[in-house]
Amino acid sequence: MFNTLISRLFPVRSALARSVPGQLMDRAEASAGTDPRRAAELRRAAIAYLGVVR
């Protein structure tokens, strides 16, 4: 759900040009089933990065 929101707010123009927040969200999604704390940490890092960039 959260990934859907992020992807709608910040669409990726090219698969090769993945942004740092996009990479962090991808990693969070991949680790969500095995390590939920790590996934939450990665999501917070993506949001923090977006806050600094803007």
Secondary structure as GFF3:
##gff-version 3
##sequence-region A 1 54
A	DSSP	alpha_helix	2	9	.	.	.	ID=ss1
A	DSSP	alpha_helix	20	31	.	.	.	ID=ss2
A	DSSP	alpha_helix	36	53	.	.	.	ID=ss3
###
